[in-house]
Amino acid sequence: FRRVLFRSFPTCLKRIASATPIMRPSVSLLAVVSFALLGRRLAAQTATPAAPPPNAAQAANAAALAADRADMLKQLGITRLRPGPSGQVGPNVTNPANYDPAKADPFPNYPEILTLKNGQKVTTAEQWWTLRRPEIVEDFEREVLGRVPANAPKVTWEVTQTVETKVGEYPVVAKRLVGHVGHANAAGHTDTPVDLQMVVVTPAGAKGVPVLMMFGGATIPGEGGRGGRGAGPAGTAAVTSPPAAPSGTAAAALAAAASVVNSGRGGVRPTGPSSQELLIAAGWGYVGINPGSIQADNGAGLTKGVIGLVNQGGFRKPDDWGALRAWGWGASRGLDYLETDPAVDAKRVGIEGVSRYGKAALVTMAFDQRFAVVLVGSSGEGGAKPHRRNFGEAVENLTGSGEYHWMAGNFLKYGAAEATFGSKNANDIPVDSHQLIALCAPRPTFISYGIAEWGDANWLDHRGSYMATVAAGQAYRLLGAKDLGDTTDYRAALLPAVNIGKFDGQLAWRQHDGGHEDQTNMPYFIAWASKQLNHTLPGARAAGP
């Protein structure tokens, strides 16, 4: 940069000297301005260096991901996958996602929930538990989510720290735990251990309280934010909630939400207290469990973590578990510990997550019937959104390099454009999201979303998720539970208004006016779930309609 300036300077002086006296001031000014602009331009170029090449770790991860995908595609006989639609919007976007409702339902008829594979109708609870539910579970395990292996390792929990502290104004006891995972390989040696990270926080003096396990960070109160909540949808800004006036104390927020849940009225967005403070104020405890300590959130990690531990560092088979099942397995191992903790009522433990962890929460609830209640936050494709809907994120995004690790290897078949078996699409998947929700029946299940204006993007397909929840209602009704109460055919079901919840049954729905989070819905979830689990909110009064 300095060399360019020094070379230009003599030329400028010569031009000034050769100008006529009357023109010399103008030429001088022009030269100074030009020299300054040149300097700014060169300085800007100098200050923006080229992107550095990937470091060794990044290169190794990229190579591991490529090798893992190549092996699975070879096992499946796939030579080409369809690219997933873009989450970006604009006239120059290549392969944009569809947001036209008229084109959203190319496959409007979802797989039957209450019909056996032999065509027989399911009309009793016994048929559901002994015949139809096992069929649906098998299809999800084989084709979509993968199987937890029979030789999944044991977990030994150790309490490494106990702290008496506060969450907001409420005294609590917080325990940090490490779940040691060991696995003896074929040679009798113990592979590299996996240590699960979990924190259990209960009201001081608690005995047998309900608890909500939350996928995300595992931090002692006061150590920092929750963290690890899952990235927002593609193409969305990092906005989680609109600004609003504080709503006051956690107790006031809970009382207001209980009034709404009990009366059926709409409610405004509460702000202020965190989800954790709201839970403690309601007489609940909470658990933070770190999914990344169970299984990495990338394809390169499939030969590591608990999946890699079981496979001794090898590649997966097509029906092996993906990260969603692995995270659910870790949550189940956390519940094993909670069954030994006298501060917790292990029969009233819920599971919660947002975004990819919303998918994991729904999967956990579906496969482990010990969990009593679930809050599924903004889960989208792979969660509550139907695979068969062509709106926003698609199956081809889940089969892409950034998301395929969540699923079983077999799921890649449904994004295949060219393969030894031809090609497959979403309509070839034997099950869909309404059946995943149905596997939670008759236990209380709350589906939560925000609004696009604050970051809960249309990419997530809010209406499709509502359609799936309506369709799942038939399993709840068969088992003597109440569904959403929407009697519309699921194919014509329309979204309820924002902030208008459906809380009358064991299936619940509310689209709040916040962003890609579920904290906005947390007071309503707590009030609804407390009713479902026969837990009395401290100081809360039931309001009439």
SEGU-535706 format. One record per residue (C-alpha): residue number from 1; residue in three letters; x, y, z. Coordinates in steps of 0.25 Angstrom, whole numbers, plus 5000, padded with zeros to 4 digits. Layout:
SEGU-535706
nr	rest	east	north	up
NUM	ala	X	Y	Z $
...
***
This chain:
SEGU-535706
nr	rest	east	north	up
1	phe	5000	5000	5000 $
2	arg	5011	5010	5004 $
3	arg	5019	5006	4991 $
4	val	5007	5010	4982 $
5	leu	5005	5023	4989 $
6	phe	5020	5027	4988 $
7	arg	5020	5023	4973 $
8	ser	5008	5032	4970 $
9	phe	5013	5044	4978 $
10	pro	5024	5049	4969 $
11	thr	5014	5048	4957 $
12	cys	5004	5057	4964 $
13	leu	5015	5068	4967 $
14	lys	5019	5068	4952 $
15	arg	5005	5071	4948 $
16	ile	5003	5082	4958 $
17	ala	5016	5088	4954 $
18	ser	5013	5088	4939 $
19	ala	4999	5094	4940 $
20	thr	4997	5109	4937 $
21	pro	4997	5118	4949 $
22	ile	4982	5121	4948 $
23	met	4979	5105	4947 $
24	arg	4989	5101	4958 $
25	pro	4980	5102	4970 $
26	ser	4969	5094	4963 $
27	val	4979	5083	4959 $
28	ser	4985	5083	4972 $
29	leu	4971	5081	4979 $
30	leu	4968	5070	4969 $
31	ala	4981	5063	4971 $
32	val	4979	5063	4986 $
33	val	4965	5058	4985 $
34	ser	4969	5047	4975 $
35	phe	4980	5043	4984 $
36	ala	4971	5042	4996 $
37	leu	4961	5034	4989 $
38	leu	4972	5025	4984 $
39	gly	4977	5023	4997 $
40	arg	4964	5020	5003 $
41	arg	4961	5010	4992 $
42	leu	4975	5003	4994 $
43	ala	4973	5003	5009 $
44	ala	4960	4996	5008 $
45	gln	4966	4986	4999 $
46	thr	4977	4984	5008 $
47	ala	4968	4983	5021 $
48	thr	4960	4971	5015 $
49	pro	4969	4960	5013 $
50	ala	4964	4947	5006 $
51	ala	4957	4937	5014 $
52	pro	4968	4928	5021 $
53	pro	4969	4913	5017 $
54	pro	4962	4903	5026 $
55	asn	4970	4899	5038 $
56	ala	4974	4884	5040 $
57	ala	4962	4881	5049 $
58	gln	4952	4887	5039 $
59	ala	4959	4879	5027 $
60	ala	4958	4867	5036 $
61	asn	4944	4868	5039 $
62	ala	4940	4871	5024 $
63	ala	4948	4859	5020 $
64	ala	4941	4850	5031 $
65	leu	4927	4855	5027 $
66	ala	4930	4853	5012 $
67	ala	4935	4839	5015 $
68	asp	4923	4836	5024 $
69	arg	4913	4840	5013 $
70	ala	4920	4833	5002 $
71	asp	4919	4820	5010 $
72	met	4905	4821	5013 $
73	leu	4901	4825	4999 $
74	lys	4909	4813	4994 $
75	gln	4902	4804	5003 $
76	leu	4889	4809	4998 $
77	gly	4892	4809	4984 $
78	ile	4890	4824	4982 $
79	thr	4897	4831	4971 $
80	arg	4890	4845	4972 $
81	leu	4882	4852	4982 $
82	arg	4872	4863	4979 $
83	pro	4877	4877	4985 $
84	gly	4868	4882	4996 $
85	pro	4861	4896	4994 $
86	ser	4868	4908	4999 $
87	gly	4863	4915	5011 $
88	gln	4867	4929	5005 $
89	val	4857	4937	4998 $
90	gly	4858	4947	4986 $
91	pro	4858	4948	4971 $
92	asn	4872	4942	4970 $
93	val	4871	4930	4979 $
94	thr	4874	4917	4972 $
95	asn	4864	4906	4975 $
96	pro	4855	4914	4985 $
97	ala	4846	4907	4995 $
98	asn	4831	4907	4992 $
99	tyr	4822	4917	5000 $
100	asp	4810	4916	4991 $
101	pro	4799	4909	4998 $
102	ala	4793	4904	4985 $
103	lys	4805	4896	4983 $
104	ala	4807	4891	4997 $
105	asp	4800	4878	4997 $
106	pro	4805	4869	4985 $
107	phe	4802	4857	4994 $
108	pro	4790	4861	5002 $
109	asn	4786	4847	5008 $
110	tyr	4795	4844	5019 $
111	pro	4798	4829	5024 $
112	glu	4786	4823	5032 $
113	ile	4788	4824	5047 $
114	leu	4777	4814	5051 $
115	thr	4778	4804	5039 $
116	leu	4788	4791	5040 $
117	lys	4797	4788	5029 $
118	asn	4787	4777	5025 $
119	gly	4776	4787	5024 $
120	gln	4769	4783	5036 $
121	lys	4763	4795	5044 $
122	val	4768	4798	5058 $
123	thr	4756	4800	5067 $
124	thr	4761	4797	5081 $
125	ala	4772	4801	5090 $
126	glu	4777	4787	5091 $
127	gln	4779	4787	5076 $
128	trp	4787	4800	5077 $
129	trp	4796	4795	5087 $
130	thr	4799	4781	5082 $
131	leu	4797	4782	5067 $
132	arg	4797	4796	5061 $
133	arg	4807	4804	5070 $
134	pro	4818	4794	5068 $
135	glu	4816	4795	5053 $
136	ile	4818	4810	5053 $
137	val	4830	4809	5062 $
138	glu	4836	4798	5053 $
139	asp	4835	4807	5041 $
140	phe	4840	4819	5048 $
141	glu	4852	4811	5053 $
142	arg	4855	4804	5040 $
143	glu	4853	4816	5030 $
144	val	4853	4829	5037 $
145	leu	4860	4830	5051 $
146	gly	4868	4818	5053 $
147	arg	4869	4807	5064 $
148	val	4875	4808	5077 $
149	pro	4885	4797	5077 $
150	ala	4883	4785	5086 $
151	asn	4897	4787	5092 $
152	ala	4895	4801	5095 $
153	pro	4905	4804	5106 $
154	lys	4902	4806	5121 $
155	val	4902	4820	5128 $
156	thr	4908	4822	5142 $
157	trp	4904	4835	5147 $
158	glu	4913	4843	5157 $
159	val	4909	4856	5164 $
160	thr	4921	4864	5163 $
161	gln	4916	4877	5170 $
162	thr	4904	4881	5179 $
163	val	4901	4896	5181 $
164	glu	4890	4903	5189 $
165	thr	4887	4916	5181 $
166	lys	4875	4924	5175 $
167	val	4868	4924	5162 $
168	gly	4862	4938	5162 $
169	glu	4857	4940	5176 $
170	tyr	4855	4925	5178 $
171	pro	4864	4917	5187 $
172	val	4869	4904	5179 $
173	val	4878	4892	5180 $
174	ala	4886	4890	5168 $
175	lys	4894	4877	5164 $
176	arg	4904	4875	5153 $
177	leu	4905	4861	5148 $
178	val	4914	4854	5139 $
179	gly	4908	4841	5132 $
180	his	4920	4832	5129 $
181	val	4918	4823	5117 $
182	gly	4927	4811	5115 $
183	his	4927	4800	5105 $
184	ala	4935	4788	5104 $
185	asn	4939	4785	5089 $
186	ala	4941	4771	5083 $
187	ala	4955	4770	5088 $
188	gly	4951	4773	5102 $
189	his	4957	4787	5103 $
190	thr	4949	4799	5107 $
191	asp	4947	4809	5096 $
192	thr	4949	4824	5098 $
193	pro	4938	4828	5108 $
194	val	4927	4838	5106 $
195	asp	4923	4847	5117 $
196	leu	4908	4852	5117 $
197	gln	4906	4866	5124 $
198	met	4894	4869	5132 $
199	val	4889	4878	5143 $
200	val	4877	4876	5152 $
201	val	4871	4888	5159 $
202	thr	4860	4886	5169 $
203	pro	4853	4896	5179 $
204	ala	4860	4896	5192 $
205	gly	4854	4885	5201 $
206	ala	4847	4879	5189 $
207	lys	4841	4865	5191 $
208	gly	4835	4858	5179 $
209	val	4833	4870	5169 $
210	pro	4830	4870	5155 $
211	val	4842	4873	5146 $
212	leu	4844	4878	5131 $
213	met	4857	4872	5124 $
214	met	4861	4883	5114 $
215	phe	4871	4880	5103 $
216	gly	4882	4890	5102 $
217	gly	4892	4895	5112 $
218	ala	4895	4888	5125 $
219	thr	4899	4900	5134 $
220	ile	4898	4902	5149 $
221	pro	4889	4915	5151 $
222	gly	4898	4927	5151 $
223	glu	4908	4921	5141 $
224	gly	4902	4927	5129 $
225	gly	4891	4926	5119 $
226	arg	4885	4913	5114 $
227	gly	4892	4912	5101 $
228	gly	4892	4901	5091 $
229	arg	4877	4903	5087 $
230	gly	4879	4899	5073 $
231	ala	4881	4908	5061 $
232	gly	4869	4916	5055 $
233	pro	4863	4912	5041 $
234	ala	4871	4915	5029 $
235	gly	4870	4929	5024 $
236	thr	4865	4935	5037 $
237	ala	4871	4946	5046 $
238	ala	4876	4943	5060 $
239	val	4863	4950	5066 $
240	thr	4856	4942	5077 $
241	ser	4846	4951	5082 $
242	pro	4840	4965	5080 $
243	pro	4842	4976	5090 $
244	ala	4831	4978	5100 $
245	ala	4829	4983	5114 $
246	pro	4832	4974	5125 $
247	ser	4821	4966	5131 $
248	gly	4826	4966	5145 $
249	thr	4829	4954	5154 $
250	ala	4829	4939	5150 $
251	ala	4817	4937	5160 $
252	ala	4809	4948	5152 $
253	ala	4812	4942	5139 $
254	leu	4808	4928	5143 $
255	ala	4795	4933	5149 $
256	ala	4792	4941	5137 $
257	ala	4795	4928	5128 $
258	ala	4787	4919	5137 $
259	ser	4775	4929	5136 $
260	val	4776	4927	5120 $
261	val	4778	4912	5121 $
262	asn	4766	4910	5130 $
263	ser	4757	4920	5123 $
264	gly	4760	4917	5108 $
265	arg	4763	4932	5105 $
266	gly	4774	4937	5097 $
267	gly	4786	4943	5104 $
268	val	4797	4953	5102 $
269	arg	4812	4950	5101 $
270	pro	4818	4949	5115 $
271	thr	4833	4954	5116 $
272	gly	4843	4956	5127 $
273	pro	4845	4943	5135 $
274	ser	4853	4932	5129 $
275	ser	4847	4918	5126 $
276	gln	4855	4913	5138 $
277	glu	4850	4923	5147 $
278	leu	4836	4921	5143 $
279	leu	4838	4906	5146 $
280	ile	4844	4908	5159 $
281	ala	4833	4918	5163 $
282	ala	4822	4908	5159 $
283	gly	4828	4898	5168 $
284	trp	4835	4890	5157 $
285	gly	4849	4886	5156 $
286	tyr	4857	4886	5143 $
287	val	4868	4878	5136 $
288	gly	4878	4883	5126 $
289	ile	4884	4872	5117 $
290	asn	4895	4875	5107 $
291	pro	4892	4868	5094 $
292	gly	4906	4870	5089 $
293	ser	4912	4862	5100 $
294	ile	4903	4850	5095 $
295	gln	4906	4852	5080 $
296	ala	4912	4862	5071 $
297	asp	4902	4871	5063 $
298	asn	4909	4867	5050 $
299	gly	4912	4856	5040 $
300	ala	4927	4856	5043 $
301	gly	4923	4852	5057 $
302	leu	4916	4839	5054 $
303	thr	4928	4831	5056 $
304	lys	4930	4837	5070 $
305	gly	4920	4840	5082 $
306	val	4911	4829	5086 $
307	ile	4908	4825	5072 $
308	gly	4923	4823	5069 $
309	leu	4925	4817	5082 $
310	val	4915	4805	5079 $
311	asn	4921	4804	5065 $
312	gln	4935	4804	5070 $
313	gly	4938	4816	5061 $
314	gly	4932	4809	5048 $
315	phe	4922	4814	5039 $
316	arg	4907	4812	5042 $
317	lys	4898	4802	5035 $
318	pro	4885	4807	5028 $
319	asp	4876	4805	5040 $
320	asp	4886	4810	5051 $
321	trp	4881	4821	5059 $
322	gly	4884	4836	5056 $
323	ala	4886	4848	5065 $
324	leu	4871	4850	5068 $
325	arg	4870	4836	5074 $
326	ala	4884	4837	5081 $
327	trp	4880	4850	5088 $
328	gly	4867	4843	5092 $
329	trp	4875	4831	5097 $
330	gly	4883	4841	5105 $
331	ala	4870	4847	5111 $
332	ser	4865	4834	5115 $
333	arg	4878	4831	5122 $
334	gly	4876	4844	5129 $
335	leu	4862	4839	5133 $
336	asp	4869	4827	5139 $
337	tyr	4876	4835	5149 $
338	leu	4864	4844	5152 $
339	glu	4857	4831	5156 $
340	thr	4867	4830	5168 $
341	asp	4866	4845	5172 $
342	pro	4856	4847	5184 $
343	ala	4854	4862	5180 $
344	val	4848	4857	5167 $
345	asp	4835	4850	5164 $
346	ala	4840	4841	5153 $
347	lys	4825	4839	5148 $
348	arg	4824	4854	5145 $
349	val	4836	4857	5137 $
350	gly	4835	4864	5124 $
351	ile	4844	4867	5112 $
352	glu	4846	4880	5104 $
353	gly	4854	4885	5092 $
354	val	4854	4896	5082 $
355	ser	4857	4895	5067 $
356	arg	4866	4882	5064 $
357	tyr	4864	4879	5079 $
358	gly	4849	4881	5077 $
359	lys	4850	4869	5068 $
360	ala	4858	4862	5078 $
361	ala	4848	4865	5089 $
362	leu	4837	4859	5080 $
363	val	4845	4847	5077 $
364	thr	4849	4845	5092 $
365	met	4834	4845	5096 $
366	ala	4830	4836	5085 $
367	phe	4839	4825	5088 $
368	asp	4841	4826	5103 $
369	gln	4827	4824	5110 $
370	arg	4833	4828	5123 $
371	phe	4833	4843	5120 $
372	ala	4820	4849	5124 $
373	val	4818	4861	5116 $
374	val	4826	4868	5105 $
375	leu	4827	4883	5100 $
376	val	4831	4882	5085 $
377	gly	4837	4896	5081 $
378	ser	4838	4900	5066 $
379	ser	4842	4887	5061 $
380	gly	4839	4888	5046 $
381	glu	4843	4877	5036 $
382	gly	4847	4864	5044 $
383	gly	4838	4868	5055 $
384	ala	4823	4872	5055 $
385	lys	4824	4877	5040 $
386	pro	4819	4866	5030 $
387	his	4829	4861	5021 $
388	arg	4818	4861	5010 $
389	arg	4816	4876	5011 $
390	asn	4823	4884	5000 $
391	phe	4825	4897	5008 $
392	gly	4838	4902	5013 $
393	glu	4848	4892	5018 $
394	ala	4847	4878	5011 $
395	val	4851	4864	5011 $
396	glu	4863	4867	5002 $
397	asn	4868	4877	5013 $
398	leu	4868	4866	5023 $
399	thr	4876	4857	5013 $
400	gly	4886	4868	5011 $
401	ser	4900	4868	5017 $
402	gly	4896	4878	5028 $
403	glu	4885	4870	5034 $
404	tyr	4885	4855	5029 $
405	his	4892	4851	5042 $
406	trp	4880	4853	5050 $
407	met	4873	4842	5042 $
408	ala	4875	4827	5039 $
409	gly	4884	4825	5027 $
410	asn	4871	4818	5020 $
411	phe	4865	4832	5020 $
412	leu	4874	4836	5009 $
413	lys	4866	4828	5000 $
414	tyr	4855	4838	5000 $
415	gly	4864	4849	4994 $
416	ala	4869	4840	4983 $
417	ala	4869	4844	4969 $
418	glu	4877	4833	4963 $
419	ala	4879	4819	4970 $
420	thr	4879	4804	4968 $
421	phe	4865	4805	4972 $
422	gly	4861	4816	4963 $
423	ser	4857	4829	4971 $
424	lys	4848	4831	4983 $
425	asn	4841	4844	4989 $
426	ala	4834	4848	5002 $
427	asn	4821	4840	4998 $
428	asp	4829	4827	4998 $
429	ile	4832	4829	5013 $
430	pro	4823	4819	5020 $
431	val	4820	4828	5032 $
432	asp	4819	4843	5034 $
433	ser	4819	4853	5046 $
434	his	4805	4851	5050 $
435	gln	4808	4837	5054 $
436	leu	4821	4842	5062 $
437	ile	4811	4851	5070 $
438	ala	4801	4839	5071 $
439	leu	4812	4830	5077 $
440	cys	4812	4840	5089 $
441	ala	4797	4837	5092 $
442	pro	4790	4838	5101 $
443	arg	4801	4846	5109 $
444	pro	4800	4861	5109 $
445	thr	4807	4867	5096 $
446	phe	4808	4882	5094 $
447	ile	4812	4887	5080 $
448	ser	4818	4901	5080 $
449	tyr	4822	4911	5069 $
450	gly	4825	4926	5068 $
451	ile	4823	4935	5056 $
452	ala	4831	4938	5044 $
453	glu	4832	4953	5047 $
454	trp	4841	4950	5059 $
455	gly	4849	4939	5053 $
456	asp	4840	4926	5054 $
457	ala	4841	4926	5039 $
458	asn	4830	4921	5029 $
459	trp	4841	4910	5026 $
460	leu	4836	4902	5038 $
461	asp	4822	4901	5032 $
462	his	4813	4905	5044 $
463	arg	4800	4901	5037 $
464	gly	4806	4887	5033 $
465	ser	4810	4885	5047 $
466	tyr	4796	4888	5052 $
467	met	4790	4879	5041 $
468	ala	4798	4868	5046 $
469	thr	4794	4870	5061 $
470	val	4779	4870	5056 $
471	ala	4782	4857	5049 $
472	ala	4789	4851	5061 $
473	gly	4776	4853	5070 $
474	gln	4769	4840	5065 $
475	ala	4780	4832	5073 $
476	tyr	4777	4841	5086 $
477	arg	4762	4839	5084 $
478	leu	4763	4824	5082 $
479	leu	4771	4823	5096 $
480	gly	4761	4831	5103 $
481	ala	4768	4845	5103 $
482	lys	4764	4858	5097 $
483	asp	4770	4864	5085 $
484	leu	4771	4878	5080 $
485	gly	4755	4878	5078 $
486	asp	4757	4883	5064 $
487	thr	4747	4874	5056 $
488	thr	4752	4879	5042 $
489	asp	4758	4869	5033 $
490	tyr	4773	4870	5035 $
491	arg	4774	4873	5020 $
492	ala	4766	4886	5022 $
493	ala	4770	4890	5036 $
494	leu	4774	4904	5037 $
495	leu	4783	4911	5047 $
496	pro	4777	4917	5060 $
497	ala	4779	4931	5062 $
498	val	4793	4935	5068 $
499	asn	4792	4935	5083 $
500	ile	4780	4926	5083 $
501	gly	4783	4913	5090 $
502	lys	4776	4900	5090 $
503	phe	4777	4894	5104 $
504	asp	4765	4886	5106 $
505	gly	4771	4873	5104 $
506	gln	4784	4864	5105 $
507	leu	4788	4870	5091 $
508	ala	4791	4885	5092 $
509	trp	4795	4895	5082 $
510	arg	4799	4910	5083 $
511	gln	4805	4919	5073 $
512	his	4811	4931	5081 $
513	asp	4815	4944	5076 $
514	gly	4830	4943	5079 $
515	gly	4841	4936	5070 $
516	his	4849	4923	5069 $
517	glu	4848	4920	5084 $
518	asp	4837	4914	5093 $
519	gln	4840	4923	5106 $
520	thr	4828	4931	5101 $
521	asn	4819	4919	5102 $
522	met	4825	4914	5115 $
523	pro	4815	4920	5125 $
524	tyr	4804	4914	5117 $
525	phe	4811	4901	5116 $
526	ile	4813	4900	5131 $
527	ala	4799	4904	5134 $
528	trp	4794	4893	5125 $
529	ala	4804	4882	5128 $
530	ser	4801	4885	5143 $
531	lys	4786	4882	5141 $
532	gln	4790	4869	5133 $
533	leu	4799	4864	5144 $
534	asn	4791	4868	5156 $
535	his	4801	4878	5161 $
536	thr	4796	4890	5168 $
537	leu	4802	4904	5165 $
538	pro	4807	4911	5177 $
539	gly	4798	4923	5179 $
540	ala	4791	4922	5166 $
541	arg	4776	4924	5165 $
542	ala	4767	4918	5154 $
543	ala	4760	4929	5147 $
544	gly	4746	4927	5142 $
545	pro	4742	4930	5127 $
***
